[in-house]
Amino acid sequence: MFLVFGGRVLCYNFIMRIVAVEIPRDLLEIERVARVAFSATTDSSLSEWFSFPYMEKMISESRGLCLKAVGEDGNVAGIMYAQQESPINGKEGEEKWVVIIAGVDPKYAGQGVGSLLLKVLEAQARSKGAKKMFVFTNKNDDKVISFYHKNGYEDAGSVKDYQYGSENSAVFLLKYLT
C-alpha cells in the first residue's frame, strides 16, 4: 500500500499529506473547502444536511474522524469526515461507520485526492473498530456513486425521498473493511 498516515504521498502531479483535522483550529478551512466543494450541488444546501458543531462533538468523543489533504503549498485540497453510525445500536452501531461528508476543492478534482482521503479514513476507522463503512447520496448523483464504486463500495439499496428536496431518493453504498 502506498499510504502512510501523516506521510507524504505523490498524488498524480503533486505531493499531498493526509492529516487529522485539529478542532477548533482547522474548522474555518474545513468549512471553506466543504462549501466550495458543494457549491454546485443543486438538490440542497450544505446547511440543510450537515452540522459542523455536531462534527466537532463526535470528534471530541472519539466517535468521528475528519481528515484533510494538504498540498506542499499548505493549501487544503480536500476533506473527509466519517462517524460511528449510532451507539444506541450497540456493537453494530460501533462497528458501522458512515462517511458523512467528502469534499475536494474543484481545482484539485480528478487528481486522486478523494480516493487518497478515503483510503486513509477507512484505515483509521478500522483502527477504531469499524468493520464496515457506508455512504449515501442522491440516487441521481452518478459522479459520486461512480467514485465510491471505483473505491470498492457496493450498492446496498435505496430509500425513497430520504433527503431534502422533492423526489430526492438516496442510494446507499457499503464496503466491508475486514
C-alpha positions in Angstrom: 0.0 0.0 0.0 1.3 3.4 -0.9 -0.2 5.4 2.0 1.3 6.3 5.3 -0.9 8.4 7.7 0.6 11.8 8.1 3.3 10.9 5.5 3.8 12.4 2.0 2.3 10.8 -1.0 2.6 11.5 -4.7 -0.9 12.3 -5.8 -0.8 12.4 -9.6 1.2 15.6 -10.2 1.7 16.9 -6.7 2.8 15.9 -3.2 0.0 15.5 -0.7 -0.2 14.9 3.1 -3.2 13.4 4.8 -3.5 14.6 8.4 -6.2 14.6 11.1 -8.1 17.8 11.4 -7.4 19.8 14.6 -10.6 21.2 16.1 -11.2 24.1 16.5 -8.1 25.4 14.7 -8.9 23.9 11.3 -12.7 24.4 11.4 -12.8 27.6 9.2 -10.7 26.0 6.5 -12.7 22.7 6.6 -15.9 24.8 6.2 -14.4 26.7 3.3 -13.5 23.5 1.4 -16.9 21.9 2.1 -18.7 25.0 0.9 -16.6 25.3 -2.3 -16.9 21.6 -3.0 -20.7 21.6 -2.5 -21.4 25.0 -4.2 -22.6 23.2 -7.4 -25.0 20.9 -5.6 -28.5 21.8 -6.7 -30.6 19.5 -4.5 -30.0 21.1 -1.1 -27.7 23.5 0.7 -24.9 22.2 2.9 -26.5 23.8 6.0 -29.7 21.8 5.4 -27.9 18.4 6.0 -24.6 19.0 7.8 -23.8 20.4 11.2 -20.2 21.4 11.9 -20.9 21.7 15.7 -22.1 18.1 15.7 -19.0 17.0 13.8 -16.9 18.7 16.5 -18.8 16.9 19.2 -18.4 13.5 17.5 -14.6 14.1 17.1 -14.3 15.2 20.7 -16.0 11.9 21.8 -13.7 9.8 19.5 -16.7 8.7 17.5 -15.8 10.7 14.5 -12.8 11.2 12.2 -12.1 14.2 10.0 -9.1 14.2 7.7 -7.7 16.8 5.4 -5.4 16.6 2.3 -2.8 19.3 2.4 -0.6 20.1 -0.5 3.1 21.2 -0.3 1.9 24.8 -0.6 -0.1 24.3 2.7 -3.4 24.6 1.0 -6.2 22.2 1.9 -7.2 20.3 -1.2 -9.9 18.1 0.3 -11.6 16.9 3.5 -13.5 13.8 4.5 -15.5 13.1 7.7 -17.0 9.9 9.0 -18.5 8.8 12.2 -19.9 5.8 14.0 -23.5 5.1 12.9 -25.1 5.2 16.4 -24.0 3.8 19.7 -27.7 3.2 20.6 -27.4 0.2 18.1 -24.8 -1.4 20.4 -22.0 -3.3 18.8 -23.4 -2.9 15.3 -23.5 0.9 15.7 -19.9 0.9 16.9 -18.7 -1.3 14.1 -20.6 0.5 11.3 -19.3 3.9 10.2 -20.8 6.3 7.7 -19.0 8.8 5.5 -20.9 12.0 6.2 -19.1 14.5 4.0 -16.3 14.3 1.5 -15.3 17.3 -0.5 -12.4 18.2 -2.8 -11.6 21.8 -3.8 -12.5 21.9 -7.5 -9.0 22.9 -8.5 -7.8 19.5 -7.3 -10.7 17.5 -8.6 -9.9 14.3 -10.6 -6.3 14.1 -9.2 -6.9 11.3 -6.7 -7.3 13.4 -3.6 -10.7 11.9 -2.7 -9.5 8.3 -3.1 -6.5 9.1 -1.0 -8.6 10.6 1.8 -11.0 7.7 1.7 -8.2 5.0 1.9 -6.7 6.7 5.0 -10.1 7.3 6.5 -11.0 3.7 6.2 -7.7 2.6 7.8 -8.3 5.0 10.7 -11.9 3.9 11.2 -10.7 0.2 11.1 -8.2 1.0 13.9 -11.2 2.3 15.9 -13.1 -1.0 15.4 -15.0 -0.3 12.2 -16.0 -3.4 10.3 -17.9 -1.7 7.5 -18.2 1.7 6.1 -21.2 3.1 4.2 -22.2 6.2 2.5 -25.4 7.6 1.0 -26.0 10.1 -1.7 -28.7 11.3 -4.1 -29.6 8.4 -6.4 -29.0 10.6 -9.5 -25.5 11.7 -8.5 -23.7 9.4 -10.9 -20.3 11.1 -10.3 -20.4 10.4 -6.5 -21.7 6.8 -7.0 -19.0 6.1 -9.6 -16.3 7.4 -7.2 -17.4 5.0 -4.4 -17.8 2.1 -6.8 -14.2 2.8 -8.0 -13.1 2.6 -4.4 -14.7 -0.8 -3.7 -18.1 0.1 -2.4 -21.1 -2.0 -3.4 -24.8 -1.0 -3.9 -26.7 -1.6 -0.7 -30.2 -0.3 -1.6 -32.1 2.9 -1.7 -34.7 4.9 0.3 -37.4 6.9 -1.5 -37.4 10.6 -0.6 -34.7 10.2 2.1 -33.0 13.5 1.5 -34.1 17.1 1.2 -35.8 18.2 -2.0 -38.6 16.7 -3.9 -38.1 13.2 -5.3 -34.6 13.1 -3.8 -34.2 9.5 -3.0 -30.9 8.2 -1.6 -28.7 5.3 -2.7 -26.6 3.6 -0.1 -23.2 2.1 -0.8 -21.3 -0.3 1.5 -17.8 -1.6 1.9 -16.6 -4.3 4.3 -13.3 -3.1 5.9 -12.1 -6.5 7.2 
